Amino acid sequence: MNHHARTRVPESIDIIGAGIAGTWQALLFAQAGCKVTLHERGDASMTESTGHWAGGMLAPFCESEAAEPLITRLGLRSLDLWRGALPETPFNGSLVVSHPRDRADFERFARLAEGHRRVDGGAIADLEPDLAGRFHDGLYFAQEGHVDPRHVLPALHEKLRAAGVPIEFKSAAGPDDFDGAVIDCRGIAARDTCPTLRGVKGEIVTVETAEIALSRPVRLIHPRWSLYVVPRANNRFLIGATTIESEDTGVSVRSALELLTAAYSIHPAFGEARIVAFGAALRPAFPDNLPRIVAGNRTVTVNGLYRHGFLLAPALAEVTVAHVMGERTDAEVVRCA
Amino acid sequence: MVQFYDKTFASRLLIGTALYPSPAIMQAAIRASGAGIVTVSLRRESAGGRIGNAFWDLIRALDVSVLPNTAGCRSVREAVTTAQLARELFDTPWIKLEVIGDDETLQPDVVGLVEAAGILIKDGFEVFPYCTEDLTVAMRLRDLGCRVIMPWAAPIGSARGITNRDALKLMRARLPDVTLVVDAGLGAPSHAADALELGYDAVLLNTAIARAADPVAMANAFRLAVESGRIAHDAGLMGPRDFASPSTPVVGTPFWHAVS
């Protein structure tokens, strides 16, 4: 035995949950040389995953308006990991605009968020020609990106299969069903072992119209929520998301009105768009809305990604791998069980 | 001490539970504010009454009195139904009654408010009505049995402070036995101190604390301002005067020069 070795590679690792958190864990553990198996309660369509309804914004700077510096730090690291894993990920920034009535909230956002520059009506028209003449000033976050969760998750699963990682769909496996190391990435389903985990409802609507094109997420200042319109393939747009302290997963008429009004007020062409789907999911969150990696004897729980699943998953996987391998421990995220 | 129906409280600050960056920060801010009463919106925060159990546990852990509100209701019927739902859910006769009459200013519909208050009081509720500075509306509410009345300082979330001082002073003078709370429109601790100096019994705040860059520090600032305003009121404020009045005689200035 070589007791001086700094790293220890577990023989095999079982990861539970093939959502965005578990998928990135599988990817980075496999890259580190572990024999990984990924287990998922749902089927390959992943429609039961919270990420199915996610915006997929990679926006660490926009999020710095309301989130702790930890989110920005992990998010920035994630941007690099996304670029590395999927070089085609669009990084053409995000745009924040507001209506004159929400001016005070817009200035507050500008004051609290980092990493932006102010843009006038002309610059907005250069970035998004279809918004010409509609907004006179905005904030441009040049370094941010976005992914479509419904494309990216299958693409990452395909990458895993190519790397020899089996994905067991329709699996009933729980954290106690294995003898070796387990990474628990069950999200909101892990409430049985994380009593302080709660669900925070987020509602979205997808619409389709060929009358307007956007090349980046447009965020509209709203007094209560972070509302954005994210362009998707095939003339589709995701409009989201509410943030409601409820564990119900229905979409209320009030929320639908607010989401659709937001899109309509960004551009009236959305008034003629076809509604594709309404949806809601519960974001798993701890009371401080910050992610946690809880390291037990055999099981490591990664949870509480809240509104930031796609933004945080890569960096959290990197932190988990470094901890499990005994290389280093990020004390701001890793706790002992 | 301040009286809200049959309960007394040391703190003269009531605080809302919406818009904080996280429940943990909400808890810390409420503790820092010293508030003994928190308002919870049944509609905005809970989607038709199905408030998240985990979130509700976090509020319960604070060991404060909960004042459910009917925020967002636009008709008498909607407000009454929401109040009944709140009584079941939170097991309290208290209700902050809000009937919005105008979407632009979120101004209370005072006609609907008086009607809804009458229905709820007959049904056994202890009503905390959110109203404008109109004296006759406040008198109607008192006559119906409201022992707490909550006029606005300025529109909800506007952070403008007291915009109609004379009307609020008049209401205080004419309703000496009602617990009067300035609700809505306060943006700075100085605004809260202002309300207490006018003789108001308490203030109700949410946005000014929750949306501060540091909500916990801002909650502490409001706590101090509310205490300060009340102490100043009790100590007896000097009234404003039209001319300078030196606190020490200006020795050597002949009086005929001083009045010229």
Interface residues (C-beta under 8 A of the other chain):
Chain A: A66 A67 E68 A104 R108 R111 L112 T196 L197 R198 G199 V200 K201 P223 R224 I244 E245 S246 E247 D248 G250 S252 R254 S255 A285 F286 P287 D288 N289 L290
Chain B: A18 L19 P21 S22 P23 A24 I25 Q27 R43 R44 E45 S46 A47 G48 R50 I51 G52 N53 A54 F55 L58 G72 G157 A159 R211 A213
